[in-house]
Amino acid sequence: MKLRPLGSTGISVSEIAFGGVEIGLPYGIGVKSEADMLSKSEAIRLLHAALDNGVNFFDTARMYGASEAIMGKAFRDRRYRVVLCTKCRHFRDEHGELPDSGALKKIIETSLHESLSALQTDFVDVYMLHQADSEILDRDDIAETFLALKKQGAIRATGVSTYKVEETKKAIAGGAWEVVQLPFNLMDQSQERQFSAAARAGVGIVVRSVLFKGILSEKVRNLHPALQAVEAHLKRYEELLSEYAPDLPTLATKFALSFREVSSVLVGIDRMAYLHKALAAADGDYLDEKALARARELRYPEPEFLDLVKWDRMGWLR
């Protein structure tokens, strides 16, 4: 497992980052309850296996159920071998409104204190805004609170998790955020527009949704009838498989790692088999210029349709 620089933070991270949501709460297609999840002891063994196989970057959040506590127990005696990223609690109230500056500061600081306690550490390597929309990114008081926590030594680097290209652009231009976690995959390549700007600004890019919630994997077939065009499009990637990857999830992971601006690719892992597949994909042998050009051509033609939140709300994800 190779390491890459996380922007200009001075932190080096493994090409594969362990996504911790699946070990903390029921998440993903086919996972309906805790009965479908790993036990805590099984999750800890999986985390140890990832670390022992070269993964040093672990992503979690205050909103990921027991994920932080499980990581805290797994890594309390090997803290300095891992890079921990966690995310702040959400800010908006039930009406979708943001609180005033004082309340925001309290949410950020209290959430970090809770994370530190659960993770059994006195600092986190990357502390992120969770779902940073444009209004949140416009708030200087939020950025100032994060920077103050960095100055205190409670965090090593500031970060944001974005969804839209405009949000990523704003985060990079803002100057306060050192790491951006963004969605990017074979189907939806919209965020590539911001890669060069991030590199110029020294902002580390962490890619998530590389398997598009399992759709770019063998886990999902016979999609909802409303997604027939998506399922048909998946077959178009078969032309790249024989030469560049043995299967679709490997191709999807190699595709994201083919961009030098990408620091790490976040993969949701809740089975040993998924860990081994991610490790095998991150072998340093990625897409050449010809394959990368073809993969770009094979992006989904209507990226605005690729809305997983809407699909879930409509009951299209089974």
Secondary structure by P-SEA (a helix, b strand, c coil): cbbbbccccccccccccccccccccccccccccccccccaaaaaaaaaaaaaaccccccccccccaaaaaaaaacccccccbbbbbbcccccccccccccaaaaaaaaaaaaaaaaaaaccccccccccccccccccccaaaaaaaaaaaaaccccbbbbbbccaaaaaaaaacccccbbbbbbcccccccccaaaaaaaacbbbbbcccccccccccccccccccaaaaaaaaaccccccccccccaaaaaaaaaaccccccbbbbbcccaaaaaaaaaaaccccccaaaaaaaaaacccccccccaaaaaaacccc
